[in-house]
Amino acid sequence: MIGCNLSQNYAKVTKLPPLKIGLIGGTDSSNGSGLRADLQTVETMNCHAIPAITAITLQNSPQNFRIFPVPPDGLNGQLRELLNVNLNAIKIGMLPDRSSVKVVCDFLDATSCRKVVLDPVHSTSSGHQLITKDGWDLLLEKLLPRVGLVTPNLEEAVHMLGQESLNETNPVKLLNQCTGLCSKAILLKGGHNATEWCTDILAEKNKPLLEFKRKFINGGGEVRGTGCRLATAIACSWAKGNRLEYATGQAGKYLHEYILQTVV
C-alpha cells in the first residue's frame, strides 16, 4: 500500500509528537485531490490533520461537475473551532467564492499561526473553474498578503497576473512578475509542463531564487492532486521547525516518491 510505505519511511525521520496542521479546502468526490489528498499527506508526514471544509465538489463526471460551497456561517464555525487549537502550520486549498475568502482572511487575522501555505486553486485539470471571479480578485488582494507561502503552477501564476493565457514562457520572468503580489514567498511549480525535469522555483523576500529539480516520471502528469500534496507536505515539514527552503526540498522528495509508487 502506497500510504503505508511512505508513512513508515517518513515516520523514521522524527520522534517528535504529531504536530497539528490546519487544512482548509474542498472535497473531491473522485478522491483524486482536495482534502483527501491533504489528509493522506499529513498522515504520511507523521503529523495530525484538523480539516475545515470550504466546499463539496462533484468531479466524477465532467458533464456533471458541480460545486456546493459551505455557507459562511458553516465555514466560520469550523474555523472558530480551529482557533482553540495550537496549530503548527496551516494549508489553504480551494476557496469557492468571495465569502469564503473573507472568512479565511478573518481567521488568519485571529490565529497566532504564521506558517501558512496557500495553494491558489483556480481550476481543475479538466478546466472547470473552482472559484468565482470576485472570489479570485479578493484572494489576490486580501489573502495573498496574509500567508507565508503561495504555491501556484504556471497556469495559476498567469491567472494571478490577470492574464488568460501563458504569454511569458520563461518561468523566472513569470515568477518575478508574481513576486510583487506576495509579501513573503512564492513557489512556482513547473511539474505539469515538464518533459525531462520538473523544476520548481522558490522566491523568498531578500533571498536569491532557489531551484528544486526532480526527474520527470512518465505518466506522472496523469496523477491528480499533486499540487495539493506538495503544498501540504511543505506545511508539514515547515511545522517541524525546518527552514522554508529545506521544507520545500523535502516536500519535493516526498511528492516524487508518491508519484513513482502511484504510476508503477
C-alpha positions in Angstrom: 0.0 0.0 0.0 1.4 3.4 -1.0 0.4 5.3 2.1 1.8 2.8 4.5 5.2 2.5 2.8 5.6 6.3 2.6 4.3 6.8 6.2 6.8 4.3 7.5 9.7 6.0 5.7 8.9 9.5 7.0 7.9 8.4 10.5 11.6 7.4 11.0 12.7 11.0 10.4 11.5 12.3 13.7 10.3 11.0 17.1 8.5 14.2 18.0 4.8 14.0 18.9 2.5 14.7 15.9 2.3 18.4 15.0 -1.1 19.9 14.3 -1.8 21.0 10.7 -4.9 23.0 9.9 -6.3 22.1 6.5 -8.8 24.4 4.7 -10.2 23.3 1.4 -12.8 21.4 -0.6 -13.7 17.8 -1.0 -13.4 15.9 -4.3 -15.9 13.2 -4.9 -13.4 11.4 -7.2 -11.0 11.2 -4.3 -8.1 12.5 -6.5 -7.4 15.8 -4.9 -8.5 18.3 -2.3 -8.9 17.4 1.3 -8.5 13.7 0.8 -5.0 14.2 -0.7 -4.2 16.7 2.1 -5.2 14.2 4.8 -3.2 11.4 3.3 -0.2 13.6 3.0 -0.4 14.8 6.6 -0.6 11.2 7.9 2.3 10.2 5.7 4.4 13.1 7.1 3.6 11.9 10.7 1.5 14.9 11.6 -2.1 15.4 12.8 -4.6 17.0 10.5 -7.5 19.2 11.6 -9.7 19.9 8.5 -12.2 22.7 7.7 -14.4 22.1 4.6 -15.0 25.1 2.3 -17.0 23.3 -0.4 -18.2 19.9 -1.7 -17.4 19.2 -5.3 -18.8 16.6 -7.7 -16.0 15.7 -10.1 -16.7 12.1 -11.1 -18.2 13.1 -14.4 -17.1 16.2 -16.4 -20.6 16.6 -17.7 -22.0 16.7 -14.1 -19.3 18.9 -12.5 -20.9 20.9 -9.6 -19.7 22.9 -6.6 -21.6 23.3 -3.3 -20.0 26.0 -1.2 -20.2 25.7 2.6 -22.3 28.7 3.8 -20.2 31.4 5.5 -21.6 30.6 9.0 -20.7 26.9 8.5 -17.1 27.7 7.4 -16.8 30.4 10.1 -17.9 27.9 12.8 -15.3 25.3 11.7 -12.5 27.9 11.7 -13.6 29.3 15.1 -13.0 25.7 16.5 -9.5 25.8 14.9 -8.8 28.9 17.0 -8.9 26.7 20.0 -6.1 24.5 18.7 -2.4 25.4 18.8 -1.7 24.9 15.1 1.8 24.4 14.0 1.0 25.2 10.3 -2.0 25.9 8.0 -2.5 24.8 4.5 -5.3 26.5 2.4 -6.6 25.0 -0.8 -9.9 25.5 -2.6 -11.9 28.6 -1.7 -15.1 28.7 -3.8 -16.2 32.3 -3.6 -15.7 35.7 -2.1 -17.4 35.0 1.2 -15.2 32.0 1.9 -12.1 34.1 1.1 -13.3 36.8 3.5 -14.0 34.3 6.3 -10.5 32.8 5.9 -8.9 36.2 6.0 -10.6 37.0 9.3 -9.5 33.6 10.6 -5.8 34.3 9.7 -6.1 37.7 11.5 -7.3 35.9 14.6 -4.9 32.9 14.7 -1.3 33.1 16.1 0.0 30.6 13.5 2.2 32.3 10.9 3.3 29.3 8.9 0.5 29.5 6.3 0.7 27.9 2.8 -1.8 28.8 0.2 -2.3 26.6 -2.9 -4.2 29.2 -5.1 -6.5 26.7 -6.7 -8.2 28.3 -9.7 -9.4 25.5 -11.9 -9.5 21.7 -12.2 -7.1 19.8 -14.5 -10.1 19.4 -16.9 -10.7 23.2 -16.9 -13.6 23.7 -14.6 -13.3 26.9 -12.5 -13.2 26.3 -8.8 -13.5 29.9 -7.6 -15.7 32.8 -8.7 -14.2 35.8 -10.4 -14.9 38.1 -7.4 -13.6 35.5 -5.1 -10.4 35.2 -7.0 -10.0 39.0 -7.1 -10.4 39.2 -3.3 -7.9 36.3 -2.8 -5.3 38.2 -4.7 -6.0 41.5 -2.9 -6.5 40.4 0.7 -5.4 36.7 1.2 -2.0 36.7 -0.5 -0.5 39.3 1.8 -1.7 37.3 4.8 0.1 34.0 4.0 3.7 32.9 4.3 4.0 30.9 1.0 1.9 30.8 -2.2 2.4 27.7 -4.5 0.9 28.4 -8.0 1.6 26.3 -11.0 2.3 28.1 -14.3 -1.4 28.4 -15.2 -2.3 29.7 -11.8 0.5 32.2 -11.9 -0.9 33.5 -15.2 -4.3 34.0 -13.6 -2.6 35.8 -10.7 -1.3 38.3 -13.2 -4.8 38.7 -14.7 -3.9 37.1 -18.0 -5.9 34.4 -19.8 -3.0 32.5 -21.4 0.7 32.0 -20.8 2.5 34.7 -22.7 5.8 34.5 -20.9 7.5 31.2 -21.5 10.4 31.9 -19.2 9.4 30.7 -15.7 11.9 33.0 -13.9 10.4 36.1 -15.6 6.9 34.9 -14.8 7.9 34.4 -11.2 9.4 37.8 -10.9 6.2 39.3 -12.2 4.2 37.5 -9.5 6.5 38.3 -6.6 5.0 41.8 -6.3 1.7 40.2 -5.3 3.1 38.2 -2.4 4.6 39.8 0.7 6.8 36.8 1.7 7.4 33.8 -0.5 6.2 32.2 -3.7 6.9 28.7 -5.1 6.3 28.5 -8.9 5.6 24.8 -9.7 6.7 23.5 -13.1 5.8 19.9 -13.0 2.7 20.0 -15.3 4.7 21.4 -18.2 7.8 19.3 -17.7 9.3 16.8 -20.2 12.6 15.7 -18.7 12.9 17.6 -15.4 10.3 19.0 -13.1 11.6 22.3 -11.8 10.0 24.3 -9.0 11.4 27.8 -8.2 11.3 29.4 -4.8 11.4 33.1 -4.3 11.7 34.4 -0.7 11.9 38.0 0.2 15.5 39.3 0.2 16.9 35.9 -0.8 18.2 34.5 -4.1 16.0 32.3 -6.2 16.3 28.6 -5.5 15.5 25.8 -8.0 14.3 22.3 -7.0 14.6 19.7 -9.7 13.0 16.3 -9.9 13.4 13.8 -12.7 10.2 13.6 -14.8 8.3 10.4 -14.3 6.4 9.0 -17.3 2.7 9.0 -16.5 3.2 11.4 -13.6 1.2 14.1 -15.3 -1.9 12.0 -15.0 -1.6 11.7 -11.3 -4.2 14.0 -9.7 -3.8 16.1 -6.5 0.0 16.5 -6.8 -0.3 20.3 -6.2 -2.4 19.6 -3.0 0.1 17.1 -1.8 3.2 19.3 -2.4 1.8 22.3 -0.6 0.6 20.2 2.3 3.9 18.4 2.6 5.7 21.8 2.7 3.4 22.9 5.5 4.1 19.7 7.5 7.9 20.0 7.1 7.8 23.7 7.9 5.8 23.0 11.0 8.7 20.8 12.2 10.9 23.8 12.5 12.7 23.5 9.2 13.6 26.5 7.1 11.2 27.1 4.2 13.8 26.2 1.6 14.5 22.9 3.3 10.8 22.1 3.8 10.3 22.7 0.1 13.1 20.3 -0.9 11.8 17.6 1.5 8.2 18.0 0.1 9.5 17.6 -3.4 11.2 14.4 -2.5 8.0 13.1 -0.9 6.0 14.0 -4.0 8.5 12.3 -6.3 8.3 9.1 -4.3 4.5 9.3 -4.2 4.2 9.7 -8.0 6.8 7.0 -8.6 4.8 4.5 -6.5 1.5 5.6 -7.9 2.3 5.1 -11.6 4.2 1.8 -11.2 
